[in-house]
Amino acid sequence: MYCPRCGNETKENEVYCGKCGYKLPQKGAAVEQKFCLKCGAEMRKEETFCSSCGTRIGEMGPENATEVKYPHQLATVLGYVFGFLGGWLGLVFGIYLLTREHPRAKYHGKIILIVTVVMIVIWMFMWLA
């Protein structure tokens, strides 16, 4: 289940969103309010574009929240691939993702940087041995 306000993934038994504090609709309850998953602005039910950031939304119920695409998916995948290979490109992708506005991109950027640094250190020890 996803928070209708911020798009954060939540567990089925949670009452409030751990990220934004929004009271989550209970199973079977209708969502009365609608929020943009990109900027968090409140929207009217009939709007299909956010009036604050211009993002095309569609229905914003928790069952549809996955329709909003993660814009940095390719950079994230490439970052993990190069990070696990211990390449310097893993650092580039990690820094790129860390500097994006999207919270999910920042999270993956941190993980990619940690993985890349660890793998570079492992490769250096293997070459020195």
VMD Tcl script that builds the backbone (N, CA, C; Angstrom):
set m [mol new atoms 387]
animate dup $m
set s [atomselect $m all]
$s set {name element resname resid chain x y z} {
  {N N MET 1 A 0.848 -1.170 0.000}
  {CA C MET 1 A 0.000 0.000 0.000}
  {C C MET 1 A 0.893 1.231 0.000}
  {N N TYR 2 A 0.437 2.304 -0.618}
  {CA C TYR 2 A 1.203 3.532 -0.717}
  {C C TYR 2 A 0.421 4.689 -0.113}
  {N N CYS 3 A 1.131 5.610 0.501}
  {CA C CYS 3 A 0.505 6.800 1.072}
  {C C CYS 3 A -0.049 7.668 -0.054}
  {N N PRO 4 A -1.324 8.089 0.025}
  {CA C PRO 4 A -1.884 8.917 -1.036}
  {C C PRO 4 A -1.296 10.324 -1.070}
  {N N ARG 5 A -0.646 10.773 0.011}
  {CA C ARG 5 A -0.073 12.119 0.032}
  {C C ARG 5 A 1.337 12.143 -0.544}
  {N N CYS 6 A 2.236 11.268 -0.047}
  {CA C CYS 6 A 3.644 11.363 -0.453}
  {C C CYS 6 A 4.125 10.198 -1.304}
  {N N GLY 7 A 3.335 9.122 -1.412}
  {CA C GLY 7 A 3.722 7.982 -2.234}
  {C C GLY 7 A 4.626 6.991 -1.531}
  {N N ASN 8 A 4.899 7.194 -0.250}
  {CA C ASN 8 A 5.751 6.297 0.515}
  {C C ASN 8 A 5.088 4.925 0.641}
  {N N GLU 9 A 5.871 3.864 0.474}
  {CA C GLU 9 A 5.324 2.516 0.623}
  {C C GLU 9 A 5.089 2.248 2.103}
  {N N THR 10 A 3.893 1.774 2.436}
  {CA C THR 10 A 3.537 1.504 3.824}
  {C C THR 10 A 3.079 0.059 3.963}
  {N N LYS 11 A 3.065 -0.414 5.189}
  {CA C LYS 11 A 2.582 -1.768 5.458}
  {C C LYS 11 A 1.074 -1.715 5.630}
  {N N GLU 12 A 0.426 -2.854 5.426}
  {CA C GLU 12 A -1.034 -2.931 5.466}
  {C C GLU 12 A -1.615 -2.524 6.823}
  {N N ASN 13 A -0.902 -2.807 7.926}
  {CA C ASN 13 A -1.460 -2.567 9.254}
  {C C ASN 13 A -1.129 -1.181 9.811}
  {N N GLU 14 A -0.392 -0.347 9.075}
  {CA C GLU 14 A -0.032 0.979 9.565}
  {C C GLU 14 A -1.228 1.921 9.484}
  {N N VAL 15 A -1.332 2.798 10.474}
  {CA C VAL 15 A -2.430 3.750 10.525}
  {C C VAL 15 A -1.976 5.101 9.961}
  {N N TYR 16 A -0.706 5.482 10.227}
  {CA C TYR 16 A -0.158 6.741 9.747}
  {C C TYR 16 A 1.063 6.476 8.877}
  {N N CYS 17 A 1.297 7.352 7.915}
  {CA C CYS 17 A 2.483 7.247 7.060}
  {C C CYS 17 A 3.710 7.608 7.877}
  {N N GLY 18 A 4.744 6.784 7.799}
  {CA C GLY 18 A 5.971 7.035 8.535}
  {C C GLY 18 A 6.793 8.181 7.969}
  {N N LYS 19 A 6.514 8.597 6.754}
  {CA C LYS 19 A 7.288 9.660 6.120}
  {C C LYS 19 A 6.654 11.034 6.321}
  {N N CYS 20 A 5.334 11.140 6.083}
  {CA C CYS 20 A 4.697 12.466 6.138}
  {C C CYS 20 A 3.672 12.602 7.265}
  {N N GLY 21 A 3.325 11.507 7.957}
  {CA C GLY 21 A 2.386 11.563 9.069}
  {C C GLY 21 A 0.923 11.575 8.680}
  {N N TYR 22 A 0.631 11.402 7.396}
  {CA C TYR 22 A -0.749 11.417 6.914}
  {C C TYR 22 A -1.484 10.187 7.431}
  {N N LYS 23 A -2.732 10.372 7.896}
  {CA C LYS 23 A -3.527 9.228 8.358}
  {C C LYS 23 A -3.949 8.434 7.129}
  {N N LEU 24 A -3.535 7.190 7.082}
  {CA C LEU 24 A -3.792 6.333 5.933}
  {C C LEU 24 A -5.227 5.846 5.926}
  {N N PRO 25 A -5.828 5.736 4.731}
  {CA C PRO 25 A -7.189 5.200 4.663}
  {C C PRO 25 A -7.173 3.720 5.036}
  {N N GLN 26 A -8.183 3.312 5.762}
  {CA C GLN 26 A -8.282 1.910 6.135}
  {C C GLN 26 A -8.754 1.108 4.938}
  {N N LYS 27 A -8.467 -0.171 4.950}
  {CA C LYS 27 A -8.832 -1.028 3.823}
  {C C LYS 27 A -10.330 -0.925 3.542}
  {N N GLY 28 A -10.669 -0.679 2.289}
  {CA C GLY 28 A -12.056 -0.553 1.891}
  {C C GLY 28 A -12.600 0.863 2.014}
  {N N ALA 29 A -11.867 1.768 2.683}
  {CA C ALA 29 A -12.336 3.149 2.835}
  {C C ALA 29 A -11.967 3.959 1.603}
  {N N ALA 30 A -12.803 4.867 1.233}
  {CA C ALA 30 A -12.537 5.723 0.071}
  {C C ALA 30 A -11.552 6.828 0.465}
  {N N VAL 31 A -10.695 7.186 -0.466}
  {CA C VAL 31 A -9.741 8.270 -0.243}
  {C C VAL 31 A -10.460 9.579 -0.536}
  {N N GLU 32 A -10.571 10.454 0.498}
  {CA C GLU 32 A -11.288 11.707 0.312}
  {C C GLU 32 A -10.396 12.783 -0.286}
  {N N GLN 33 A -9.115 12.750 0.027}
  {CA C GLN 33 A -8.201 13.763 -0.468}
  {C C GLN 33 A -7.240 13.139 -1.449}
  {N N LYS 34 A -6.690 13.978 -2.296}
  {CA C LYS 34 A -5.765 13.526 -3.321}
  {C C LYS 34 A -4.553 14.451 -3.292}
  {N N PHE 35 A -3.353 13.874 -3.355}
  {CA C PHE 35 A -2.126 14.652 -3.284}
  {C C PHE 35 A -1.191 14.247 -4.412}
  {N N CYS 36 A -0.426 15.186 -4.877}
  {CA C CYS 36 A 0.576 14.915 -5.906}
  {C C CYS 36 A 1.712 14.107 -5.291}
  {N N LEU 37 A 2.090 13.005 -5.931}
  {CA C LEU 37 A 3.181 12.181 -5.398}
  {C C LEU 37 A 4.536 12.826 -5.599}
  {N N LYS 38 A 4.658 13.767 -6.530}
  {CA C LYS 38 A 5.950 14.402 -6.780}
  {C C LYS 38 A 6.230 15.518 -5.790}
  {N N CYS 39 A 5.261 16.440 -5.601}
  {CA C CYS 39 A 5.521 17.600 -4.749}
  {C C CYS 39 A 4.694 17.600 -3.462}
  {N N GLY 40 A 3.677 16.730 -3.351}
  {CA C GLY 40 A 2.878 16.639 -2.137}
  {C C GLY 40 A 1.735 17.638 -2.045}
  {N N ALA 41 A 1.508 18.440 -3.086}
  {CA C ALA 41 A 0.439 19.436 -3.064}
  {C C ALA 41 A -0.931 18.758 -3.077}
  {N N GLU 42 A -1.890 19.354 -2.349}
  {CA C GLU 42 A -3.250 18.823 -2.346}
  {C C GLU 42 A -3.911 19.141 -3.678}
  {N N MET 43 A -4.709 18.210 -4.190}
  {CA C MET 43 A -5.348 18.374 -5.491}
  {C C MET 43 A -6.840 18.140 -5.375}
  {N N ARG 44 A -7.597 18.721 -6.305}
  {CA C ARG 44 A -9.024 18.439 -6.395}
  {C C ARG 44 A -9.207 17.100 -7.108}
  {N N LYS 45 A -10.332 16.420 -6.853}
  {CA C LYS 45 A -10.567 15.097 -7.425}
  {C C LYS 45 A -10.545 15.094 -8.941}
  {N N GLU 46 A -11.065 16.139 -9.581}
  {CA C GLU 46 A -11.179 16.157 -11.035}
  {C C GLU 46 A -9.880 16.516 -11.750}
  {N N GLU 47 A -8.852 16.967 -11.037}
  {CA C GLU 47 A -7.592 17.357 -11.667}
  {C C GLU 47 A -6.799 16.131 -12.109}
  {N N THR 48 A -6.210 16.229 -13.290}
  {CA C THR 48 A -5.312 15.166 -13.750}
  {C C THR 48 A -3.877 15.663 -13.829}
  {N N PHE 49 A -3.681 16.979 -13.638}
  {CA C PHE 49 A -2.344 17.560 -13.579}
  {C C PHE 49 A -2.228 18.337 -12.277}
  {N N CYS 50 A -1.079 18.262 -11.656}
  {CA C CYS 50 A -0.837 19.002 -10.418}
  {C C CYS 50 A -0.714 20.488 -10.754}
  {N N SER 51 A -1.448 21.328 -10.022}
  {CA C SER 51 A -1.391 22.766 -10.278}
  {C C SER 51 A -0.111 23.397 -9.732}
  {N N SER 52 A 0.624 22.688 -8.875}
  {CA C SER 52 A 1.865 23.232 -8.323}
  {C C SER 52 A 3.089 22.904 -9.160}
  {N N CYS 53 A 3.185 21.645 -9.626}
  {CA C CYS 53 A 4.394 21.244 -10.358}
  {C C CYS 53 A 4.122 20.795 -11.788}
  {N N GLY 54 A 2.846 20.616 -12.179}
  {CA C GLY 54 A 2.508 20.259 -13.548}
  {C C GLY 54 A 2.591 18.783 -13.874}
  {N N THR 55 A 2.817 17.935 -12.887}
  {CA C THR 55 A 2.933 16.505 -13.124}
  {C C THR 55 A 1.578 15.895 -13.454}
  {N N ARG 56 A 1.534 15.020 -14.487}
  {CA C ARG 56 A 0.293 14.309 -14.835}
  {C C ARG 56 A 0.084 13.225 -13.797}
  {N N ILE 57 A -1.099 13.195 -13.214}
  {CA C ILE 57 A -1.331 12.312 -12.088}
  {C C ILE 57 A -2.285 11.174 -12.399}
  {N N GLY 58 A -3.508 11.423 -12.780}
  {CA C GLY 58 A -4.503 10.365 -12.886}
  {C C GLY 58 A -5.120 10.139 -11.517}
  {N N GLU 59 A -5.670 8.978 -11.289}
  {CA C GLU 59 A -6.262 8.664 -9.993}
  {C C GLU 59 A -5.163 8.507 -8.954}
  {N N MET 60 A -5.374 9.065 -7.762}
  {CA C MET 60 A -4.329 9.063 -6.740}
  {C C MET 60 A -4.635 8.165 -5.556}
  {N N GLY 61 A -5.547 7.238 -5.690}
  {CA C GLY 61 A -5.810 6.313 -4.594}
  {C C GLY 61 A -4.592 5.452 -4.336}
  {N N PRO 62 A -4.479 4.860 -3.150}
  {CA C PRO 62 A -3.296 4.068 -2.829}
  {C C PRO 62 A -3.104 2.882 -3.767}
  {N N GLU 63 A -4.172 2.362 -4.347}
  {CA C GLU 63 A -4.033 1.238 -5.250}
  {C C GLU 63 A -3.414 1.651 -6.584}
  {N N ASN 64 A -3.435 2.932 -6.915}
  {CA C ASN 64 A -2.884 3.421 -8.187}
  {C C ASN 64 A -1.549 4.135 -8.006}
  {N N ALA 65 A -1.058 4.232 -6.803}
  {CA C ALA 65 A 0.126 5.046 -6.550}
  {C C ALA 65 A 1.347 4.550 -7.308}
  {N N THR 66 A 1.364 3.283 -7.686}
  {CA C THR 66 A 2.519 2.759 -8.403}
  {C C THR 66 A 2.552 3.210 -9.856}
  {N N GLU 67 A 1.476 3.841 -10.340}
  {CA C GLU 67 A 1.462 4.318 -11.718}
  {C C GLU 67 A 2.457 5.448 -11.949}
  {N N VAL 68 A 2.807 6.194 -10.898}
  {CA C VAL 68 A 3.769 7.271 -11.026}
  {C C VAL 68 A 5.144 6.638 -11.199}
  {N N LYS 69 A 5.793 6.937 -12.307}
  {CA C LYS 69 A 7.073 6.306 -12.627}
  {C C LYS 69 A 8.213 6.945 -11.848}
  {N N TYR 70 A 9.180 6.142 -11.512}
  {CA C TYR 70 A 10.395 6.614 -10.873}
  {C C TYR 70 A 11.313 7.115 -11.987}
  {N N PRO 71 A 11.605 8.418 -12.035}
  {CA C PRO 71 A 12.299 8.995 -13.187}
  {C C PRO 71 A 13.775 8.617 -13.311}
  {N N HIS 72 A 14.374 8.063 -12.288}
  {CA C HIS 72 A 15.817 7.779 -12.312}
  {C C HIS 72 A 16.100 6.280 -12.298}
  {N N GLN 73 A 15.195 5.493 -12.864}
  {CA C GLN 73 A 15.326 4.043 -12.803}
  {C C GLN 73 A 16.570 3.549 -13.532}
  {N N LEU 74 A 16.842 4.056 -14.726}
  {CA C LEU 74 A 18.003 3.606 -15.487}
  {C C LEU 74 A 19.305 3.948 -14.764}
  {N N ALA 75 A 19.395 5.165 -14.240}
  {CA C ALA 75 A 20.601 5.567 -13.507}
  {C C ALA 75 A 20.793 4.706 -12.261}
  {N N THR 76 A 19.701 4.319 -11.614}
  {CA C THR 76 A 19.788 3.479 -10.425}
  {C C THR 76 A 20.314 2.089 -10.780}
  {N N VAL 77 A 19.761 1.494 -11.816}
  {CA C VAL 77 A 20.202 0.152 -12.229}
  {C C VAL 77 A 21.670 0.180 -12.638}
  {N N LEU 78 A 22.044 1.141 -13.468}
  {CA C LEU 78 A 23.449 1.235 -13.908}
  {C C LEU 78 A 24.374 1.510 -12.728}
  {N N GLY 79 A 23.925 2.316 -11.788}
  {CA C GLY 79 A 24.728 2.599 -10.598}
  {C C GLY 79 A 25.016 1.342 -9.796}
  {N N TYR 80 A 23.991 0.518 -9.605}
  {CA C TYR 80 A 24.203 -0.731 -8.868}
  {C C TYR 80 A 25.119 -1.682 -9.643}
  {N N VAL 81 A 24.928 -1.780 -10.943}
  {CA C VAL 81 A 25.775 -2.675 -11.745}
  {C C VAL 81 A 27.235 -2.243 -11.646}
  {N N PHE 82 A 27.512 -0.966 -11.927}
  {CA C PHE 82 A 28.893 -0.489 -11.872}
  {C C PHE 82 A 29.425 -0.458 -10.445}
  {N N GLY 83 A 28.535 -0.234 -9.478}
  {CA C GLY 83 A 28.968 -0.240 -8.082}
  {C C GLY 83 A 29.434 -1.614 -7.642}
  {N N PHE 84 A 28.681 -2.656 -8.000}
  {CA C PHE 84 A 29.080 -4.012 -7.619}
  {C C PHE 84 A 30.310 -4.487 -8.377}
  {N N LEU 85 A 30.520 -3.962 -9.564}
  {CA C LEU 85 A 31.730 -4.305 -10.306}
  {C C LEU 85 A 32.940 -3.542 -9.783}
  {N N GLY 86 A 32.704 -2.577 -8.921}
  {CA C GLY 86 A 33.796 -1.819 -8.327}
  {C C GLY 86 A 34.328 -0.739 -9.251}
  {N N GLY 87 A 33.569 -0.382 -10.268}
  {CA C GLY 87 A 34.028 0.625 -11.212}
  {C C GLY 87 A 33.805 2.037 -10.719}
  {N N TRP 88 A 34.589 2.943 -11.252}
  {CA C TRP 88 A 34.481 4.348 -10.878}
  {C C TRP 88 A 33.158 4.940 -11.363}
  {N N LEU 89 A 32.557 4.319 -12.372}
  {CA C LEU 89 A 31.263 4.812 -12.842}
  {C C LEU 89 A 30.183 4.652 -11.769}
  {N N GLY 90 A 30.362 3.698 -10.880}
  {CA C GLY 90 A 29.435 3.557 -9.761}
  {C C GLY 90 A 29.422 4.809 -8.901}
  {N N LEU 91 A 30.605 5.412 -8.706}
  {CA C LEU 91 A 30.679 6.670 -7.963}
  {C C LEU 91 A 29.943 7.787 -8.695}
  {N N VAL 92 A 30.117 7.830 -10.018}
  {CA C VAL 92 A 29.463 8.867 -10.820}
  {C C VAL 92 A 27.945 8.747 -10.708}
  {N N PHE 93 A 27.417 7.540 -10.892}
  {CA C PHE 93 A 25.969 7.353 -10.800}
  {C C PHE 93 A 25.462 7.602 -9.380}
  {N N GLY 94 A 26.231 7.194 -8.381}
  {CA C GLY 94 A 25.826 7.433 -6.994}
  {C C GLY 94 A 25.740 8.915 -6.671}
  {N N ILE 95 A 26.732 9.676 -7.115}
  {CA C ILE 95 A 26.721 11.124 -6.878}
  {C C ILE 95 A 25.581 11.780 -7.651}
  {N N TYR 96 A 25.372 11.327 -8.899}
  {CA C TYR 96 A 24.268 11.867 -9.695}
  {C C TYR 96 A 22.943 11.679 -8.965}
  {N N LEU 97 A 22.689 10.466 -8.481}
  {CA C LEU 97 A 21.421 10.186 -7.810}
  {C C LEU 97 A 21.304 10.939 -6.486}
  {N N LEU 98 A 22.413 11.094 -5.796}
  {CA C LEU 98 A 22.411 11.792 -4.517}
  {C C LEU 98 A 22.053 13.267 -4.671}
  {N N THR 99 A 22.313 13.839 -5.833}
  {CA C THR 99 A 22.033 15.260 -6.058}
  {C C THR 99 A 20.644 15.517 -6.632}
  {N N ARG 100 A 19.848 14.473 -6.858}
  {CA C ARG 100 A 18.490 14.649 -7.386}
  {C C ARG 100 A 17.534 15.033 -6.253}
  {N N GLU 101 A 16.397 15.616 -6.601}
  {CA C GLU 101 A 15.389 16.029 -5.627}
  {C C GLU 101 A 14.578 14.851 -5.088}
  {N N HIS 102 A 14.405 13.826 -5.886}
  {CA C HIS 102 A 13.539 12.690 -5.541}
  {C C HIS 102 A 14.130 11.942 -4.347}
  {N N PRO 103 A 13.352 11.721 -3.264}
  {CA C PRO 103 A 13.894 11.042 -2.076}
  {C C PRO 103 A 14.352 9.616 -2.356}
  {N N ARG 104 A 13.670 8.932 -3.259}
  {CA C ARG 104 A 14.077 7.567 -3.610}
  {C C ARG 104 A 15.432 7.581 -4.326}
  {N N ALA 105 A 15.670 8.589 -5.163}
  {CA C ALA 105 A 16.954 8.707 -5.854}
  {C C ALA 105 A 18.068 8.968 -4.844}
  {N N LYS 106 A 17.804 9.839 -3.873}
  {CA C LYS 106 A 18.806 10.115 -2.837}
  {C C LYS 106 A 19.159 8.846 -2.056}
  {N N TYR 107 A 18.144 8.072 -1.713}
  {CA C TYR 107 A 18.356 6.832 -0.974}
  {C C TYR 107 A 19.245 5.877 -1.769}
  {N N HIS 108 A 18.885 5.642 -3.030}
  {CA C HIS 108 A 19.678 4.733 -3.856}
  {C C HIS 108 A 21.076 5.291 -4.112}
  {N N GLY 109 A 21.197 6.603 -4.242}
  {CA C GLY 109 A 22.512 7.215 -4.428}
  {C C GLY 109 A 23.443 6.908 -3.263}
  {N N LYS 110 A 22.916 7.010 -2.030}
  {CA C LYS 110 A 23.730 6.700 -0.844}
  {C C LYS 110 A 24.168 5.241 -0.849}
  {N N ILE 111 A 23.230 4.342 -1.128}
  {CA C ILE 111 A 23.542 2.914 -1.123}
  {C C ILE 111 A 24.579 2.600 -2.204}
  {N N ILE 112 A 24.408 3.166 -3.397}
  {CA C ILE 112 A 25.343 2.913 -4.493}
  {C C ILE 112 A 26.735 3.414 -4.129}
  {N N LEU 113 A 26.841 4.590 -3.517}
  {CA C LEU 113 A 28.151 5.099 -3.114}
  {C C LEU 113 A 28.815 4.179 -2.090}
  {N N ILE 114 A 28.063 3.704 -1.130}
  {CA C ILE 114 A 28.628 2.801 -0.111}
  {C C ILE 114 A 29.104 1.504 -0.761}
  {N N VAL 115 A 28.248 0.910 -1.595}
  {CA C VAL 115 A 28.612 -0.347 -2.263}
  {C C VAL 115 A 29.852 -0.156 -3.132}
  {N N THR 116 A 29.891 0.938 -3.885}
  {CA C THR 116 A 31.019 1.187 -4.784}
  {C C THR 116 A 32.323 1.350 -4.012}
  {N N VAL 117 A 32.299 2.128 -2.950}
  {CA C VAL 117 A 33.524 2.333 -2.153}
  {C C VAL 117 A 33.998 1.012 -1.553}
  {N N VAL 118 A 33.065 0.216 -1.023}
  {CA C VAL 118 A 33.434 -1.082 -0.448}
  {C C VAL 118 A 34.049 -1.984 -1.524}
  {N N MET 119 A 33.440 -2.012 -2.697}
  {CA C MET 119 A 33.954 -2.864 -3.777}
  {C C MET 119 A 35.316 -2.376 -4.282}
  {N N ILE 120 A 35.514 -1.074 -4.354}
  {CA C ILE 120 A 36.822 -0.543 -4.774}
  {C C ILE 120 A 37.891 -0.946 -3.773}
  {N N VAL 121 A 37.575 -0.855 -2.486}
  {CA C VAL 121 A 38.547 -1.263 -1.453}
  {C C VAL 121 A 38.852 -2.754 -1.579}
  {N N ILE 122 A 37.840 -3.571 -1.788}
  {CA C ILE 122 A 38.065 -5.016 -1.952}
  {C C ILE 122 A 38.949 -5.284 -3.162}
  {N N TRP 123 A 38.646 -4.621 -4.297}
  {CA C TRP 123 A 39.467 -4.806 -5.498}
  {C C TRP 123 A 40.910 -4.357 -5.259}
  {N N MET 124 A 41.104 -3.272 -4.523}
  {CA C MET 124 A 42.468 -2.800 -4.253}
  {C C MET 124 A 43.237 -3.816 -3.421}
  {N N PHE 125 A 42.600 -4.396 -2.402}
  {CA C PHE 125 A 43.267 -5.407 -1.589}
  {C C PHE 125 A 43.588 -6.663 -2.416}
  {N N MET 126 A 42.695 -7.005 -3.341}
  {CA C MET 126 A 42.953 -8.182 -4.182}
  {C C MET 126 A 44.152 -7.939 -5.096}
  {N N TRP 127 A 44.278 -6.731 -5.627}
  {CA C TRP 127 A 45.399 -6.413 -6.514}
  {C C TRP 127 A 46.720 -6.325 -5.758}
  {N N LEU 128 A 46.673 -5.864 -4.505}
  {CA C LEU 128 A 47.889 -5.727 -3.714}
  {C C LEU 128 A 48.384 -7.071 -3.178}
  {N N ALA 129 A 47.484 -8.036 -3.037}
  {CA C ALA 129 A 47.862 -9.332 -2.456}
  {C C ALA 129 A 48.631 -10.196 -3.412}
}
mol reanalyze $m
mol bondsrecalc $m
mol representation Tube
mol addrep $m
